[in-house]
Amino acid sequence: MAQQKPVLYYDTLQDDIVTSANQDYQLAADFNWLRDSLGFRVGQRLVYPTARRIGSAFWRTRLAARFVGRAKLTPYADRGYFLYGNHTQTFGDPLLPMVLAGRKQIVHTIASPANLGMPVIGGLLPYGNALILPQSTHQMGEFYTAIEQVIASHEAVGIFPEAHLWPWYTQIRPFSDSVFHYPVAMHAPSFCFTTTYQRHHVTVYVDGPFWPEPNLPRRAQQRQLCDEIARCMTRRSQHSTYSRIDYRRRSE
C-alpha cells in the first residue's frame, strides 16, 4: 500500500507555513550590515567557502540535484547581479545561490532575522554573507547601502521573492514586485532559479539575464521585471512530476 503523503493546510498563498521558536527574534537597534573589521573578514574567508562546499554536497548527494543553465551566470561573474528563486528547502535554500554561482562569484543572500536566533548557525550567518532583513524604517537605509555595496563590489545578491518557506512545494507562489526595486535602481541584471521535483532527484533551472525595459517609468520597470521572472519560474515549475507534501487550502 502506498504511503500517504503528509498534508499541510494554508489559508492564503502568503501564509508563513514554517515557524520556529525564534520567529520573533529582534535585531539590535545598532545592527551593522557594513562590517569590515579584520576579524570579520577572516571569519568570512573561513565560513563562506565552507558553507558553499556543504551546500554543494547537500544538493548533489542528499537531493541528487541536476543543475540546468548554470553557465548563464558565468559571463557575469565579474559584475554584480541579482538571483531570484523559489523557496522550498529548509536547509538547502540558503546555500543554493552560492552553489549556483560557484567559486568565481560571491553571493550575499537575503534572510529573515529569525535565522539569527538559531543556535550556533545563527551567529555564523553574517560570516556566510547573509543579508538580514531590517525590522525598522531607520534600518532600511543601511540595508539598502549594503546591497549597493555588494553590487558595486561585483558580487551577487540572492533573494527568495516568495518570502516564506513552503517545503517541497511544486508551484510558484505570487510575490511582490517590491524586491525588484534593487536591480532597477542599480541597473544590474537579474537571473532566476527554479527548483523542480522528480521522484528520485531534483532539477534546478537557471534562467536569464533579465533586464528592465528602459523606456518604462521606474515603477513600471519593477512590475515588468517581476512579471517576466514570475512567468519564467512558473513555466519551469511545470517540470515537477512528483510531490512529497499535499498542500490544501483550508476552505477546500
C-alpha positions in Angstrom: 0.0 0.0 0.0 1.4 3.4 -1.0 2.4 5.6 1.9 0.1 8.6 2.4 1.6 12.0 1.9 1.7 14.5 4.8 -0.8 17.3 4.4 -0.1 21.0 5.1 -3.1 23.4 5.3 -2.9 27.1 4.4 -5.4 30.0 4.2 -3.6 32.1 1.6 -0.5 31.6 -0.6 1.2 34.2 1.5 1.0 32.2 4.7 4.1 31.5 6.8 3.9 27.7 6.8 7.1 27.1 8.8 7.7 28.9 12.0 10.3 28.4 14.8 10.9 29.3 18.4 13.0 32.2 17.2 10.2 33.7 15.0 10.1 36.9 17.0 13.8 37.5 17.1 14.6 41.2 17.2 17.6 42.9 15.6 19.7 45.1 17.8 19.0 48.8 17.1 22.6 49.2 16.1 22.8 46.1 14.0 25.6 46.6 11.4 25.2 45.5 7.8 28.6 47.0 6.8 31.1 45.2 8.9 34.7 45.4 7.6 37.0 44.6 10.5 39.9 42.3 10.1 38.3 39.7 12.3 35.1 39.8 10.4 36.9 39.4 7.0 38.9 36.4 8.4 35.6 34.8 9.6 34.1 35.3 6.1 37.1 33.6 4.4 36.5 30.6 6.7 32.8 30.3 6.8 31.6 31.2 3.3 33.6 28.7 1.3 32.9 26.0 3.9 29.1 26.8 3.6 29.4 26.6 -0.2 31.0 23.2 -0.1 28.4 21.9 2.4 25.7 23.2 0.2 27.1 21.6 -2.9 27.4 18.2 -1.1 23.8 18.5 0.2 22.3 19.3 -3.1 24.3 16.7 -5.1 24.1 13.8 -2.6 21.0 14.3 -0.5 18.8 15.7 -3.2 20.6 14.2 -6.3 20.3 17.6 -7.9 20.8 18.3 -11.6 21.7 21.9 -12.5 20.5 23.2 -15.9 21.7 26.6 -17.2 24.3 27.4 -14.6 26.6 28.5 -17.4 24.4 31.5 -17.9 25.9 33.1 -14.8 29.5 32.6 -15.8 29.8 35.7 -18.1 28.5 37.8 -15.2 31.0 36.6 -12.6 32.9 39.9 -12.9 29.9 42.1 -12.1 27.0 42.4 -9.7 23.7 40.7 -10.3 20.5 39.6 -8.6 19.5 35.9 -8.3 15.8 35.2 -7.5 14.5 31.7 -6.7 11.6 29.7 -5.2 11.8 28.8 -1.5 11.2 25.1 -1.0 14.1 23.6 1.0 14.7 24.4 4.7 18.4 23.6 4.9 19.4 23.7 1.2 17.9 27.0 0.0 20.1 29.4 2.0 23.1 27.7 0.4 21.8 27.3 -3.1 22.6 30.7 -4.5 26.3 30.3 -3.6 26.3 26.8 -5.0 24.9 28.0 -8.3 27.3 31.0 -8.6 30.3 28.7 -7.9 33.8 29.7 -6.8 34.2 32.6 -9.1 31.3 34.7 -7.6 30.4 35.7 -4.1 26.7 35.8 -3.2 25.0 37.6 -0.3 21.6 36.0 0.4 18.8 38.0 2.0 17.5 36.2 5.1 14.9 36.7 7.9 16.1 38.0 11.3 14.6 34.8 12.8 17.5 32.8 11.4 19.9 34.7 13.7 18.2 33.1 16.7 19.2 29.6 15.7 21.8 28.0 18.0 25.3 28.1 16.6 24.3 28.6 12.9 22.6 31.9 13.6 25.8 33.5 14.8 27.7 32.3 11.7 25.2 33.7 9.2 26.8 37.2 8.7 30.1 35.4 8.1 28.4 33.4 5.4 27.3 36.7 3.8 23.7 36.6 4.9 21.9 40.0 4.4 19.5 40.1 7.3 16.2 42.0 6.6 15.8 45.2 8.6 12.9 45.5 11.0 12.5 49.2 11.3 12.4 52.2 8.9 15.6 53.7 10.2 17.5 50.4 9.5 16.4 50.4 5.8 19.0 53.0 4.7 21.9 50.9 5.9 20.4 47.7 4.5 20.0 49.4 1.1 23.5 50.8 1.2 24.8 47.3 2.0 23.1 45.9 -1.2 24.6 48.8 -3.2 28.0 48.0 -1.9 27.6 44.3 -2.8 26.7 45.2 -6.4 29.4 47.8 -6.7 31.9 45.2 -5.5 30.8 43.0 -8.4 29.2 40.4 -6.1 25.7 39.0 -6.3 22.5 39.2 -4.1 20.3 36.1 -3.6 16.6 36.7 -3.0 13.6 34.4 -2.3 10.7 36.6 -3.5 8.1 34.3 -2.2 9.4 35.3 1.3 8.2 32.3 3.2 9.4 28.7 3.0 6.9 26.1 1.7 8.8 22.7 1.9 8.8 20.7 -1.3 6.1 22.9 -2.9 6.0 22.4 -6.6 4.3 25.6 -7.8 5.3 29.3 -7.8 3.6 31.5 -5.3 2.8 35.2 -6.0 5.5 37.6 -4.9 5.6 41.4 -4.6 7.4 43.5 -7.2 9.0 45.5 -4.3 12.0 43.2 -4.2 12.7 44.1 -7.9 13.3 47.7 -6.9 17.0 46.8 -6.4 18.0 45.7 -10.0 16.0 48.6 -11.4 17.6 51.2 -9.2 21.1 49.8 -9.5 21.0 49.0 -13.3 22.0 45.4 -12.6 21.0 42.2 -14.4 18.7 39.6 -12.8 18.6 35.8 -13.0 16.2 33.3 -11.6 16.5 29.7 -10.4 13.6 27.3 -10.1 13.8 24.1 -8.1 11.6 21.3 -9.5 10.9 17.9 -8.1 11.1 14.5 -9.7 10.7 11.2 -7.8 14.4 10.4 -7.4 16.0 13.7 -7.9 15.5 17.4 -8.2 16.3 19.7 -11.2 17.3 23.3 -10.7 16.9 25.6 -13.8 18.8 28.9 -14.1 17.4 31.5 -16.5 18.4 35.0 -17.5 19.7 37.6 -17.7 16.5 39.7 -17.3 16.6 43.4 -17.7 14.0 46.1 -17.0 12.5 47.9 -20.0 14.4 51.2 -20.1 11.5 53.1 -21.8 9.1 52.4 -18.9 8.8 54.5 -15.7 10.8 53.1 -12.8 7.7 51.6 -11.0 6.5 50.0 -14.2 10.0 48.5 -14.7 9.7 46.8 -11.4 6.4 45.3 -12.4 7.6 44.3 -15.8 10.7 42.6 -14.4 8.7 40.9 -11.7 6.1 39.5 -14.2 8.8 38.3 -16.6 10.7 36.4 -13.9 7.5 35.0 -12.4 6.3 33.7 -15.8 9.7 32.1 -16.4 9.7 30.4 -13.0 6.1 29.3 -13.4 6.9 27.7 -16.8 9.9 25.9 -15.3 7.9 24.7 -12.3 5.8 22.6 -14.7 8.8 20.2 -14.9 7.9 19.0 -11.4 6.5 15.5 -11.7 6.5 14.5 -8.1 5.1 16.0 -4.9 6.1 14.9 -1.4 3.6 17.0 0.5 -0.1 17.6 -0.1 -0.9 21.3 0.2 -4.6 22.1 0.8 -6.4 25.3 1.3 -8.4 25.3 4.5 -11.6 26.3 2.7 -11.5 23.2 0.5 
